[in-house]
Amino acid sequence: MDEKNVKDHCFRTALAGLDLTEMDDHIIRYAAMICNALSVERIFFIHIAKSLELPERVLKEYPDLLAPLDESIHMDLEKKIENYFRPVSDTEVVIEVKEGDPIEKILRLTRIKEVDMILMGRKLSLKGSGIVSSHIARKSPCSLLLIPENPPPLIDRIMIPLDFSRHSALAVGCAQRISEATGASMSCANIYKVPTGYHTTGKTFEEFAAIMEGHANNDFSDFLEGHKVEGEVPCSFLLSTDGDYAELIYEHAVDIKASLIVLGSRGRTGVAAILMGSLAEKLTYLDHNIPLLIAKEKGENMGFIEALMRI
């Protein structure tokens, strides 16, 4: 991945899923902020209802309900979205109300509209299970932004977990764009561990941990140089002793008061194409209040979407 691909990764088109609950306000507000930061050209706000037909008994009881349900929902969403997006004049807003299976419809629309980033809510206490968000997270063919309840009002500190892969470089590029637009600081984090056979070297655990940290530091320098990352980007090196990388990353994000985590997700092939990298997947399910942007190369899971489109 060359410098151009890393730094100029584009989010021209976004898609945000709404479910007509209190969560929508959080998603819309945060979407306005991120669209402004990433210069998103167009965003689709999508609500998928199981059915858009009013029950016959309701029609008999309220005969004046002449407007189709989809039009009523559209008008309500339009008023709400306008309040947040009025200052974001450069982003075109499109509202669509459809019926059917939410997961299937969102993935189909992602393919049809050539979406670069999906925005979904992550519910902890608000009404709804968040099942759609978790399924989209696993199957998304593009970058995914998971927005928690009551997300931070500003993006002022971005943390990027690194494994020094090209997907990490993609995450750094995304974080740089957001940082430049918002003035947020950036910091990276890399996890290292001590190999199980360290004792055969005659060194203590602490001594070998220092050796492994030194290698990680060198790898970080090579990573910055190899991907032409500009500016001073600090990196914390975190020693894992139990293998729970996701928990370690999240705890570090809380410690440094990160307001956004940007993580590169590895693409897979074959049957496993619907899965994210293990760290991204575990972070998705952690109960936390930090927005998580999972940066993917567009179309990495497209084989799955193409198969879905033929169903």
ChimeraX commands (.cxc) that place a marker at each C-alpha (Angstrom):
marker #1 position 0.00,0.00,0.00 radius 0.5
marker #1 position 1.66,3.20,-1.16 radius 0.5
marker #1 position 1.45,6.67,0.33 radius 0.5
marker #1 position -1.36,7.78,-1.98 radius 0.5
marker #1 position -3.60,4.86,-1.03 radius 0.5
marker #1 position -3.00,5.43,2.67 radius 0.5
marker #1 position -3.40,9.19,2.85 radius 0.5
marker #1 position -6.09,9.61,0.21 radius 0.5
marker #1 position -8.45,6.87,1.33 radius 0.5
marker #1 position -11.81,8.40,0.47 radius 0.5
marker #1 position -15.16,8.30,2.22 radius 0.5
marker #1 position -17.24,9.85,-0.54 radius 0.5
marker #1 position -20.44,7.98,0.31 radius 0.5
marker #1 position -21.73,6.94,3.72 radius 0.5
marker #1 position -24.79,5.05,4.90 radius 0.5
marker #1 position -26.33,5.32,8.37 radius 0.5
marker #1 position -28.89,2.87,9.72 radius 0.5
marker #1 position -31.73,4.33,11.83 radius 0.5
marker #1 position -34.37,2.44,13.83 radius 0.5
marker #1 position -36.67,5.27,15.06 radius 0.5
marker #1 position -35.44,5.01,18.65 radius 0.5
marker #1 position -33.57,7.45,20.86 radius 0.5
marker #1 position -30.35,6.04,19.39 radius 0.5
marker #1 position -31.08,7.86,16.12 radius 0.5
marker #1 position -30.28,11.25,17.67 radius 0.5
marker #1 position -26.82,10.03,18.69 radius 0.5
marker #1 position -26.17,8.54,15.25 radius 0.5
marker #1 position -27.35,11.62,13.33 radius 0.5
marker #1 position -25.39,14.05,15.49 radius 0.5
marker #1 position -22.20,12.03,15.22 radius 0.5
marker #1 position -22.76,11.47,11.50 radius 0.5
marker #1 position -22.89,15.23,10.94 radius 0.5
marker #1 position -19.57,15.63,12.75 radius 0.5
marker #1 position -17.81,12.80,10.89 radius 0.5
marker #1 position -19.21,13.85,7.48 radius 0.5
marker #1 position -17.75,17.30,8.04 radius 0.5
marker #1 position -14.41,15.88,9.18 radius 0.5
marker #1 position -14.06,13.44,6.28 radius 0.5
marker #1 position -15.65,15.66,3.60 radius 0.5
marker #1 position -18.30,13.03,2.86 radius 0.5
marker #1 position -20.11,13.96,-0.34 radius 0.5
marker #1 position -23.33,12.02,0.24 radius 0.5
marker #1 position -24.90,10.16,3.14 radius 0.5
marker #1 position -27.88,7.83,2.98 radius 0.5
marker #1 position -30.01,7.60,6.12 radius 0.5
marker #1 position -31.83,4.29,5.96 radius 0.5
marker #1 position -34.73,2.96,8.01 radius 0.5
marker #1 position -35.81,-0.60,7.31 radius 0.5
marker #1 position -39.24,-1.55,8.66 radius 0.5
marker #1 position -40.55,-5.10,8.76 radius 0.5
marker #1 position -43.76,-3.80,7.22 radius 0.5
marker #1 position -44.90,-0.37,6.04 radius 0.5
marker #1 position -48.59,-1.28,5.95 radius 0.5
marker #1 position -50.86,-0.11,8.74 radius 0.5
marker #1 position -53.00,-2.83,10.33 radius 0.5
marker #1 position -56.62,-2.78,9.16 radius 0.5
marker #1 position -57.93,-2.19,12.70 radius 0.5
marker #1 position -55.76,0.94,12.99 radius 0.5
marker #1 position -57.09,2.28,9.69 radius 0.5
marker #1 position -60.67,1.74,10.89 radius 0.5
marker #1 position -59.98,3.50,14.18 radius 0.5
marker #1 position -58.06,6.38,12.56 radius 0.5
marker #1 position -59.55,6.88,9.09 radius 0.5
marker #1 position -57.69,10.20,8.65 radius 0.5
marker #1 position -54.36,8.37,8.44 radius 0.5
marker #1 position -54.19,8.72,4.68 radius 0.5
marker #1 position -50.46,9.30,4.21 radius 0.5
marker #1 position -48.50,6.11,3.59 radius 0.5
marker #1 position -46.42,5.08,6.59 radius 0.5
marker #1 position -43.16,5.40,4.66 radius 0.5
marker #1 position -43.94,9.03,3.81 radius 0.5
marker #1 position -44.74,9.81,7.45 radius 0.5
marker #1 position -41.46,8.25,8.60 radius 0.5
marker #1 position -39.57,10.08,5.87 radius 0.5
marker #1 position -40.97,13.46,6.95 radius 0.5
marker #1 position -40.18,12.83,10.62 radius 0.5
marker #1 position -36.61,11.81,9.82 radius 0.5
marker #1 position -36.15,14.76,7.49 radius 0.5
marker #1 position -37.02,17.23,10.27 radius 0.5
marker #1 position -34.69,15.54,12.74 radius 0.5
marker #1 position -31.75,15.22,10.34 radius 0.5
marker #1 position -32.07,18.83,9.16 radius 0.5
marker #1 position -31.39,20.09,12.68 radius 0.5
marker #1 position -27.94,18.46,12.69 radius 0.5
marker #1 position -26.98,18.68,9.03 radius 0.5
marker #1 position -27.93,22.28,8.31 radius 0.5
marker #1 position -24.32,23.43,9.06 radius 0.5
marker #1 position -22.86,20.56,6.97 radius 0.5
marker #1 position -23.77,22.15,3.65 radius 0.5
marker #1 position -21.27,20.19,1.55 radius 0.5
marker #1 position -22.84,16.79,2.30 radius 0.5
marker #1 position -25.89,15.70,0.31 radius 0.5
marker #1 position -28.45,13.94,2.51 radius 0.5
marker #1 position -30.69,11.19,1.11 radius 0.5
marker #1 position -33.39,9.52,3.23 radius 0.5
marker #1 position -34.77,6.12,2.30 radius 0.5
marker #1 position -37.49,4.15,4.05 radius 0.5
marker #1 position -37.86,0.54,3.00 radius 0.5
marker #1 position -39.34,-2.67,4.31 radius 0.5
marker #1 position -37.80,-6.09,4.67 radius 0.5
marker #1 position -34.91,-7.69,6.53 radius 0.5
marker #1 position -32.65,-4.88,7.88 radius 0.5
marker #1 position -29.36,-6.77,7.52 radius 0.5
marker #1 position -30.04,-7.91,3.97 radius 0.5
marker #1 position -31.36,-4.52,2.87 radius 0.5
marker #1 position -28.45,-2.56,4.33 radius 0.5
marker #1 position -25.89,-4.85,2.73 radius 0.5
marker #1 position -27.69,-4.67,-0.62 radius 0.5
marker #1 position -27.84,-0.88,-0.46 radius 0.5
marker #1 position -24.16,-0.77,0.48 radius 0.5
marker #1 position -23.38,-2.57,-2.76 radius 0.5
marker #1 position -25.83,-0.67,-4.96 radius 0.5
marker #1 position -24.92,2.79,-3.65 radius 0.5
marker #1 position -21.17,2.04,-3.63 radius 0.5
marker #1 position -20.95,2.99,0.03 radius 0.5
marker #1 position -17.51,3.66,1.51 radius 0.5
marker #1 position -18.54,3.70,5.19 radius 0.5
marker #1 position -21.48,2.35,7.18 radius 0.5
marker #1 position -22.53,4.05,10.42 radius 0.5
marker #1 position -24.39,1.99,13.00 radius 0.5
marker #1 position -25.37,2.47,16.61 radius 0.5
marker #1 position -24.15,0.28,19.49 radius 0.5
marker #1 position -26.80,-0.04,22.18 radius 0.5
marker #1 position -26.03,-0.87,25.78 radius 0.5
marker #1 position -29.08,0.34,27.68 radius 0.5
marker #1 position -31.39,1.91,25.11 radius 0.5
marker #1 position -34.32,0.01,23.63 radius 0.5
marker #1 position -33.31,-2.61,21.10 radius 0.5
marker #1 position -30.81,-5.45,21.05 radius 0.5
marker #1 position -28.28,-4.08,18.56 radius 0.5
marker #1 position -28.32,-7.41,16.69 radius 0.5
marker #1 position -28.38,-5.65,13.32 radius 0.5
marker #1 position -25.24,-3.67,14.19 radius 0.5
marker #1 position -23.30,-6.77,15.25 radius 0.5
marker #1 position -24.26,-8.63,12.07 radius 0.5
marker #1 position -23.37,-5.68,9.85 radius 0.5
marker #1 position -20.04,-5.41,11.66 radius 0.5
marker #1 position -19.21,-8.99,10.70 radius 0.5
marker #1 position -20.34,-8.74,7.08 radius 0.5
marker #1 position -19.61,-5.17,6.05 radius 0.5
marker #1 position -17.68,-4.88,2.74 radius 0.5
marker #1 position -16.45,-1.38,3.62 radius 0.5
marker #1 position -15.34,0.67,6.59 radius 0.5
marker #1 position -17.69,0.67,9.57 radius 0.5
marker #1 position -18.20,3.30,12.26 radius 0.5
marker #1 position -19.86,2.01,15.43 radius 0.5
marker #1 position -21.39,4.82,17.47 radius 0.5
marker #1 position -22.19,4.20,21.14 radius 0.5
marker #1 position -24.91,5.73,23.26 radius 0.5
marker #1 position -23.97,9.28,24.25 radius 0.5
marker #1 position -20.80,9.48,22.12 radius 0.5
marker #1 position -18.25,12.19,22.93 radius 0.5
marker #1 position -19.36,15.61,21.64 radius 0.5
marker #1 position -15.96,16.18,20.03 radius 0.5
marker #1 position -13.15,14.13,18.52 radius 0.5
marker #1 position -10.09,15.37,20.36 radius 0.5
marker #1 position -7.91,12.27,20.83 radius 0.5
marker #1 position -7.64,9.39,18.36 radius 0.5
marker #1 position -6.05,6.05,19.23 radius 0.5
marker #1 position -4.88,3.62,16.56 radius 0.5
marker #1 position -4.02,0.02,17.53 radius 0.5
marker #1 position -1.22,-1.20,15.25 radius 0.5
marker #1 position 0.15,-4.54,14.12 radius 0.5
marker #1 position 2.31,-2.82,11.45 radius 0.5
marker #1 position 0.34,-4.37,8.56 radius 0.5
marker #1 position -0.98,-2.52,5.50 radius 0.5
marker #1 position -4.37,-2.48,7.21 radius 0.5
marker #1 position -2.76,-0.60,10.09 radius 0.5
marker #1 position -1.44,1.88,7.54 radius 0.5
marker #1 position -4.98,2.33,6.24 radius 0.5
marker #1 position -6.17,3.07,9.78 radius 0.5
marker #1 position -3.40,5.63,10.29 radius 0.5
marker #1 position -4.37,7.32,7.02 radius 0.5
marker #1 position -8.01,7.56,8.12 radius 0.5
marker #1 position -6.98,8.87,11.53 radius 0.5
marker #1 position -4.73,11.49,9.92 radius 0.5
marker #1 position -7.60,12.85,7.84 radius 0.5
marker #1 position -9.85,13.12,10.88 radius 0.5
marker #1 position -7.04,14.66,12.92 radius 0.5
marker #1 position -6.34,17.31,10.30 radius 0.5
marker #1 position -10.04,18.25,10.12 radius 0.5
marker #1 position -10.73,18.28,13.86 radius 0.5
marker #1 position -7.39,19.17,15.41 radius 0.5
marker #1 position -7.48,15.92,17.40 radius 0.5
marker #1 position -4.23,14.45,18.65 radius 0.5
marker #1 position -3.18,10.97,17.49 radius 0.5
marker #1 position -1.43,8.17,19.30 radius 0.5
marker #1 position -0.78,4.55,18.41 radius 0.5
marker #1 position -0.66,1.39,20.51 radius 0.5
marker #1 position 1.08,-1.89,19.80 radius 0.5
marker #1 position 0.78,-5.07,21.84 radius 0.5
marker #1 position 3.76,-7.34,22.35 radius 0.5
marker #1 position 4.22,-10.50,24.38 radius 0.5
marker #1 position 7.02,-12.63,25.76 radius 0.5
marker #1 position 7.40,-16.02,24.01 radius 0.5
marker #1 position 6.74,-19.05,26.18 radius 0.5
marker #1 position 10.28,-20.42,25.81 radius 0.5
marker #1 position 12.01,-17.27,27.03 radius 0.5
marker #1 position 13.47,-19.11,30.07 radius 0.5
marker #1 position 15.68,-21.25,27.82 radius 0.5
marker #1 position 17.70,-18.12,27.04 radius 0.5
marker #1 position 18.71,-17.72,30.67 radius 0.5
marker #1 position 16.99,-14.33,30.87 radius 0.5
marker #1 position 14.25,-13.31,33.25 radius 0.5
marker #1 position 10.73,-12.51,32.10 radius 0.5
marker #1 position 11.37,-8.82,32.63 radius 0.5
marker #1 position 14.62,-8.91,30.66 radius 0.5
marker #1 position 13.03,-10.65,27.69 radius 0.5
marker #1 position 10.03,-8.33,27.85 radius 0.5
marker #1 position 12.44,-5.41,27.43 radius 0.5
marker #1 position 13.96,-7.14,24.40 radius 0.5
marker #1 position 10.54,-7.67,22.81 radius 0.5
marker #1 position 9.57,-4.07,23.45 radius 0.5
marker #1 position 12.76,-2.93,21.76 radius 0.5
marker #1 position 11.91,-4.99,18.68 radius 0.5
marker #1 position 8.38,-3.54,18.65 radius 0.5
marker #1 position 9.84,-0.04,18.82 radius 0.5
marker #1 position 12.08,-0.78,15.85 radius 0.5
marker #1 position 9.13,-2.23,13.92 radius 0.5
marker #1 position 7.17,0.94,14.60 radius 0.5
marker #1 position 9.97,3.10,13.21 radius 0.5
marker #1 position 10.15,0.92,10.09 radius 0.5
marker #1 position 6.35,1.13,9.77 radius 0.5
marker #1 position 6.36,4.94,9.88 radius 0.5
marker #1 position 9.15,5.14,7.33 radius 0.5
marker #1 position 7.75,2.44,5.04 radius 0.5
marker #1 position 4.33,4.06,4.83 radius 0.5
marker #1 position 5.64,7.62,4.83 radius 0.5
marker #1 position 3.61,8.65,7.85 radius 0.5
marker #1 position 4.14,12.38,8.34 radius 0.5
marker #1 position 4.48,14.22,11.63 radius 0.5
marker #1 position 5.20,13.05,15.15 radius 0.5
marker #1 position 2.99,10.11,16.08 radius 0.5
marker #1 position 3.66,8.64,19.54 radius 0.5
marker #1 position 3.18,4.94,20.20 radius 0.5
marker #1 position 2.61,3.07,23.45 radius 0.5
marker #1 position 3.88,-0.50,23.69 radius 0.5
marker #1 position 1.61,-2.69,25.78 radius 0.5
marker #1 position 2.76,-5.98,27.28 radius 0.5
marker #1 position 0.12,-8.70,27.13 radius 0.5
marker #1 position 0.38,-11.50,29.68 radius 0.5
marker #1 position -3.02,-13.16,29.19 radius 0.5
marker #1 position -3.67,-12.86,25.45 radius 0.5
marker #1 position -6.73,-10.61,25.81 radius 0.5
marker #1 position -5.64,-7.97,23.33 radius 0.5
marker #1 position -9.05,-6.33,22.96 radius 0.5
marker #1 position -9.43,-5.69,26.70 radius 0.5
marker #1 position -5.87,-4.33,26.87 radius 0.5
marker #1 position -6.51,-1.97,23.95 radius 0.5
marker #1 position -9.78,-0.75,25.41 radius 0.5
marker #1 position -8.29,-0.14,28.86 radius 0.5
marker #1 position -5.49,1.86,27.27 radius 0.5
marker #1 position -8.01,3.90,25.27 radius 0.5
marker #1 position -9.85,4.72,28.49 radius 0.5
marker #1 position -6.59,5.60,30.27 radius 0.5
marker #1 position -5.58,8.13,27.61 radius 0.5
marker #1 position -9.16,9.44,27.32 radius 0.5
marker #1 position -9.46,8.55,23.63 radius 0.5
marker #1 position -12.61,9.85,21.96 radius 0.5
marker #1 position -12.24,7.63,18.88 radius 0.5
marker #1 position -10.52,4.32,18.13 radius 0.5
marker #1 position -9.50,3.71,14.51 radius 0.5
marker #1 position -8.60,0.12,13.76 radius 0.5
marker #1 position -7.55,-1.55,10.52 radius 0.5
marker #1 position -9.42,-4.79,9.88 radius 0.5
marker #1 position -7.79,-7.58,7.97 radius 0.5
marker #1 position -9.61,-8.93,4.95 radius 0.5
marker #1 position -10.18,-12.65,4.65 radius 0.5
marker #1 position -10.91,-15.02,1.79 radius 0.5
marker #1 position -13.26,-17.93,1.27 radius 0.5
marker #1 position -15.84,-18.78,3.90 radius 0.5
marker #1 position -14.11,-16.60,6.49 radius 0.5
marker #1 position -14.65,-13.50,4.35 radius 0.5
marker #1 position -17.63,-12.53,6.50 radius 0.5
marker #1 position -15.43,-12.24,9.59 radius 0.5
marker #1 position -13.34,-9.32,10.71 radius 0.5
marker #1 position -9.92,-9.62,12.23 radius 0.5
marker #1 position -10.15,-11.10,15.72 radius 0.5
marker #1 position -9.17,-7.87,17.50 radius 0.5
marker #1 position -11.73,-5.80,15.60 radius 0.5
marker #1 position -14.43,-8.35,16.29 radius 0.5
marker #1 position -13.72,-8.51,20.03 radius 0.5
marker #1 position -13.59,-4.72,20.32 radius 0.5
marker #1 position -16.98,-4.58,18.62 radius 0.5
marker #1 position -18.57,-6.59,21.41 radius 0.5
marker #1 position -16.90,-4.85,24.35 radius 0.5
marker #1 position -19.25,-2.72,26.42 radius 0.5
marker #1 position -17.64,0.67,26.00 radius 0.5
marker #1 position -18.56,4.24,25.15 radius 0.5
marker #1 position -15.82,5.06,22.66 radius 0.5
marker #1 position -16.76,5.23,18.97 radius 0.5
marker #1 position -14.93,2.61,16.90 radius 0.5
marker #1 position -14.02,3.11,13.25 radius 0.5
marker #1 position -13.05,-0.17,11.60 radius 0.5
marker #1 position -11.15,0.81,8.46 radius 0.5
marker #1 position -11.38,-1.68,5.61 radius 0.5
marker #1 position -10.28,-1.65,2.04 radius 0.5
marker #1 position -13.51,-1.27,0.13 radius 0.5
marker #1 position -14.78,-4.53,-1.31 radius 0.5
marker #1 position -12.76,-6.88,0.91 radius 0.5
marker #1 position -15.89,-8.88,1.71 radius 0.5
marker #1 position -17.50,-8.23,-1.66 radius 0.5
marker #1 position -17.59,-11.93,-2.51 radius 0.5
marker #1 position -20.11,-12.37,0.27 radius 0.5
marker #1 position -22.16,-9.42,-0.93 radius 0.5
marker #1 position -22.13,-10.64,-4.53 radius 0.5
marker #1 position -23.43,-14.01,-3.33 radius 0.5
marker #1 position -26.12,-12.25,-1.33 radius 0.5
marker #1 position -27.19,-10.22,-4.35 radius 0.5
marker #1 position -27.86,-13.45,-6.26 radius 0.5
marker #1 position -30.17,-14.88,-3.59 radius 0.5
marker link #1:1,2 radius 0.2
marker link #1:2,3 radius 0.2
marker link #1:3,4 radius 0.2
marker link #1:4,5 radius 0.2
marker link #1:5,6 radius 0.2
marker link #1:6,7 radius 0.2
marker link #1:7,8 radius 0.2
marker link #1:8,9 radius 0.2
marker link #1:9,10 radius 0.2
marker link #1:10,11 radius 0.2
marker link #1:11,12 radius 0.2
marker link #1:12,13 radius 0.2
marker link #1:13,14 radius 0.2
marker link #1:14,15 radius 0.2
marker link #1:15,16 radius 0.2
marker link #1:16,17 radius 0.2
marker link #1:17,18 radius 0.2
marker link #1:18,19 radius 0.2
marker link #1:19,20 radius 0.2
marker link #1:20,21 radius 0.2
marker link #1:21,22 radius 0.2
marker link #1:22,23 radius 0.2
marker link #1:23,24 radius 0.2
marker link #1:24,25 radius 0.2
marker link #1:25,26 radius 0.2
marker link #1:26,27 radius 0.2
marker link #1:27,28 radius 0.2
marker link #1:28,29 radius 0.2
marker link #1:29,30 radius 0.2
marker link #1:30,31 radius 0.2
marker link #1:31,32 radius 0.2
marker link #1:32,33 radius 0.2
marker link #1:33,34 radius 0.2
marker link #1:34,35 radius 0.2
marker link #1:35,36 radius 0.2
marker link #1:36,37 radius 0.2
marker link #1:37,38 radius 0.2
marker link #1:38,39 radius 0.2
marker link #1:39,40 radius 0.2
marker link #1:40,41 radius 0.2
marker link #1:41,42 radius 0.2
marker link #1:42,43 radius 0.2
marker link #1:43,44 radius 0.2
marker link #1:44,45 radius 0.2
marker link #1:45,46 radius 0.2
marker link #1:46,47 radius 0.2
marker link #1:47,48 radius 0.2
marker link #1:48,49 radius 0.2
marker link #1:49,50 radius 0.2
marker link #1:50,51 radius 0.2
marker link #1:51,52 radius 0.2
marker link #1:52,53 radius 0.2
marker link #1:53,54 radius 0.2
marker link #1:54,55 radius 0.2
marker link #1:55,56 radius 0.2
marker link #1:56,57 radius 0.2
marker link #1:57,58 radius 0.2
marker link #1:58,59 radius 0.2
marker link #1:59,60 radius 0.2
marker link #1:60,61 radius 0.2
marker link #1:61,62 radius 0.2
marker link #1:62,63 radius 0.2
marker link #1:63,64 radius 0.2
marker link #1:64,65 radius 0.2
marker link #1:65,66 radius 0.2
marker link #1:66,67 radius 0.2
marker link #1:67,68 radius 0.2
marker link #1:68,69 radius 0.2
marker link #1:69,70 radius 0.2
marker link #1:70,71 radius 0.2
marker link #1:71,72 radius 0.2
marker link #1:72,73 radius 0.2
marker link #1:73,74 radius 0.2
marker link #1:74,75 radius 0.2
marker link #1:75,76 radius 0.2
marker link #1:76,77 radius 0.2
marker link #1:77,78 radius 0.2
marker link #1:78,79 radius 0.2
marker link #1:79,80 radius 0.2
marker link #1:80,81 radius 0.2
marker link #1:81,82 radius 0.2
marker link #1:82,83 radius 0.2
marker link #1:83,84 radius 0.2
marker link #1:84,85 radius 0.2
marker link #1:85,86 radius 0.2
marker link #1:86,87 radius 0.2
marker link #1:87,88 radius 0.2
marker link #1:88,89 radius 0.2
marker link #1:89,90 radius 0.2
marker link #1:90,91 radius 0.2
marker link #1:91,92 radius 0.2
marker link #1:92,93 radius 0.2
marker link #1:93,94 radius 0.2
marker link #1:94,95 radius 0.2
marker link #1:95,96 radius 0.2
marker link #1:96,97 radius 0.2
marker link #1:97,98 radius 0.2
marker link #1:98,99 radius 0.2
marker link #1:99,100 radius 0.2
marker link #1:100,101 radius 0.2
marker link #1:101,102 radius 0.2
marker link #1:102,103 radius 0.2
marker link #1:103,104 radius 0.2
marker link #1:104,105 radius 0.2
marker link #1:105,106 radius 0.2
marker link #1:106,107 radius 0.2
marker link #1:107,108 radius 0.2
marker link #1:108,109 radius 0.2
marker link #1:109,110 radius 0.2
marker link #1:110,111 radius 0.2
marker link #1:111,112 radius 0.2
marker link #1:112,113 radius 0.2
marker link #1:113,114 radius 0.2
marker link #1:114,115 radius 0.2
marker link #1:115,116 radius 0.2
marker link #1:116,117 radius 0.2
marker link #1:117,118 radius 0.2
marker link #1:118,119 radius 0.2
marker link #1:119,120 radius 0.2
marker link #1:120,121 radius 0.2
marker link #1:121,122 radius 0.2
marker link #1:122,123 radius 0.2
marker link #1:123,124 radius 0.2
marker link #1:124,125 radius 0.2
marker link #1:125,126 radius 0.2
marker link #1:126,127 radius 0.2
marker link #1:127,128 radius 0.2
marker link #1:128,129 radius 0.2
marker link #1:129,130 radius 0.2
marker link #1:130,131 radius 0.2
marker link #1:131,132 radius 0.2
marker link #1:132,133 radius 0.2
marker link #1:133,134 radius 0.2
marker link #1:134,135 radius 0.2
marker link #1:135,136 radius 0.2
marker link #1:136,137 radius 0.2
marker link #1:137,138 radius 0.2
marker link #1:138,139 radius 0.2
marker link #1:139,140 radius 0.2
marker link #1:140,141 radius 0.2
marker link #1:141,142 radius 0.2
marker link #1:142,143 radius 0.2
marker link #1:143,144 radius 0.2
marker link #1:144,145 radius 0.2
marker link #1:145,146 radius 0.2
marker link #1:146,147 radius 0.2
marker link #1:147,148 radius 0.2
marker link #1:148,149 radius 0.2
marker link #1:149,150 radius 0.2
marker link #1:150,151 radius 0.2
marker link #1:151,152 radius 0.2
marker link #1:152,153 radius 0.2
marker link #1:153,154 radius 0.2
marker link #1:154,155 radius 0.2
marker link #1:155,156 radius 0.2
marker link #1:156,157 radius 0.2
marker link #1:157,158 radius 0.2
marker link #1:158,159 radius 0.2
marker link #1:159,160 radius 0.2
marker link #1:160,161 radius 0.2
marker link #1:161,162 radius 0.2
marker link #1:162,163 radius 0.2
marker link #1:163,164 radius 0.2
marker link #1:164,165 radius 0.2
marker link #1:165,166 radius 0.2
marker link #1:166,167 radius 0.2
marker link #1:167,168 radius 0.2
marker link #1:168,169 radius 0.2
marker link #1:169,170 radius 0.2
marker link #1:170,171 radius 0.2
marker link #1:171,172 radius 0.2
marker link #1:172,173 radius 0.2
marker link #1:173,174 radius 0.2
marker link #1:174,175 radius 0.2
marker link #1:175,176 radius 0.2
marker link #1:176,177 radius 0.2
marker link #1:177,178 radius 0.2
marker link #1:178,179 radius 0.2
marker link #1:179,180 radius 0.2
marker link #1:180,181 radius 0.2
marker link #1:181,182 radius 0.2
marker link #1:182,183 radius 0.2
marker link #1:183,184 radius 0.2
marker link #1:184,185 radius 0.2
marker link #1:185,186 radius 0.2
marker link #1:186,187 radius 0.2
marker link #1:187,188 radius 0.2
marker link #1:188,189 radius 0.2
marker link #1:189,190 radius 0.2
marker link #1:190,191 radius 0.2
marker link #1:191,192 radius 0.2
marker link #1:192,193 radius 0.2
marker link #1:193,194 radius 0.2
marker link #1:194,195 radius 0.2
marker link #1:195,196 radius 0.2
marker link #1:196,197 radius 0.2
marker link #1:197,198 radius 0.2
marker link #1:198,199 radius 0.2
marker link #1:199,200 radius 0.2
marker link #1:200,201 radius 0.2
marker link #1:201,202 radius 0.2
marker link #1:202,203 radius 0.2
marker link #1:203,204 radius 0.2
marker link #1:204,205 radius 0.2
marker link #1:205,206 radius 0.2
marker link #1:206,207 radius 0.2
marker link #1:207,208 radius 0.2
marker link #1:208,209 radius 0.2
marker link #1:209,210 radius 0.2
marker link #1:210,211 radius 0.2
marker link #1:211,212 radius 0.2
marker link #1:212,213 radius 0.2
marker link #1:213,214 radius 0.2
marker link #1:214,215 radius 0.2
marker link #1:215,216 radius 0.2
marker link #1:216,217 radius 0.2
marker link #1:217,218 radius 0.2
marker link #1:218,219 radius 0.2
marker link #1:219,220 radius 0.2
marker link #1:220,221 radius 0.2
marker link #1:221,222 radius 0.2
marker link #1:222,223 radius 0.2
marker link #1:223,224 radius 0.2
marker link #1:224,225 radius 0.2
marker link #1:225,226 radius 0.2
marker link #1:226,227 radius 0.2
marker link #1:227,228 radius 0.2
marker link #1:228,229 radius 0.2
marker link #1:229,230 radius 0.2
marker link #1:230,231 radius 0.2
marker link #1:231,232 radius 0.2
marker link #1:232,233 radius 0.2
marker link #1:233,234 radius 0.2
marker link #1:234,235 radius 0.2
marker link #1:235,236 radius 0.2
marker link #1:236,237 radius 0.2
marker link #1:237,238 radius 0.2
marker link #1:238,239 radius 0.2
marker link #1:239,240 radius 0.2
marker link #1:240,241 radius 0.2
marker link #1:241,242 radius 0.2
marker link #1:242,243 radius 0.2
marker link #1:243,244 radius 0.2
marker link #1:244,245 radius 0.2
marker link #1:245,246 radius 0.2
marker link #1:246,247 radius 0.2
marker link #1:247,248 radius 0.2
marker link #1:248,249 radius 0.2
marker link #1:249,250 radius 0.2
marker link #1:250,251 radius 0.2
marker link #1:251,252 radius 0.2
marker link #1:252,253 radius 0.2
marker link #1:253,254 radius 0.2
marker link #1:254,255 radius 0.2
marker link #1:255,256 radius 0.2
marker link #1:256,257 radius 0.2
marker link #1:257,258 radius 0.2
marker link #1:258,259 radius 0.2
marker link #1:259,260 radius 0.2
marker link #1:260,261 radius 0.2
marker link #1:261,262 radius 0.2
marker link #1:262,263 radius 0.2
marker link #1:263,264 radius 0.2
marker link #1:264,265 radius 0.2
marker link #1:265,266 radius 0.2
marker link #1:266,267 radius 0.2
marker link #1:267,268 radius 0.2
marker link #1:268,269 radius 0.2
marker link #1:269,270 radius 0.2
marker link #1:270,271 radius 0.2
marker link #1:271,272 radius 0.2
marker link #1:272,273 radius 0.2
marker link #1:273,274 radius 0.2
marker link #1:274,275 radius 0.2
marker link #1:275,276 radius 0.2
marker link #1:276,277 radius 0.2
marker link #1:277,278 radius 0.2
marker link #1:278,279 radius 0.2
marker link #1:279,280 radius 0.2
marker link #1:280,281 radius 0.2
marker link #1:281,282 radius 0.2
marker link #1:282,283 radius 0.2
marker link #1:283,284 radius 0.2
marker link #1:284,285 radius 0.2
marker link #1:285,286 radius 0.2
marker link #1:286,287 radius 0.2
marker link #1:287,288 radius 0.2
marker link #1:288,289 radius 0.2
marker link #1:289,290 radius 0.2
marker link #1:290,291 radius 0.2
marker link #1:291,292 radius 0.2
marker link #1:292,293 radius 0.2
marker link #1:293,294 radius 0.2
marker link #1:294,295 radius 0.2
marker link #1:295,296 radius 0.2
marker link #1:296,297 radius 0.2
marker link #1:297,298 radius 0.2
marker link #1:298,299 radius 0.2
marker link #1:299,300 radius 0.2
marker link #1:300,301 radius 0.2
marker link #1:301,302 radius 0.2
marker link #1:302,303 radius 0.2
marker link #1:303,304 radius 0.2
marker link #1:304,305 radius 0.2
marker link #1:305,306 radius 0.2
marker link #1:306,307 radius 0.2
marker link #1:307,308 radius 0.2
marker link #1:308,309 radius 0.2
marker link #1:309,310 radius 0.2
marker link #1:310,311 radius 0.2
view
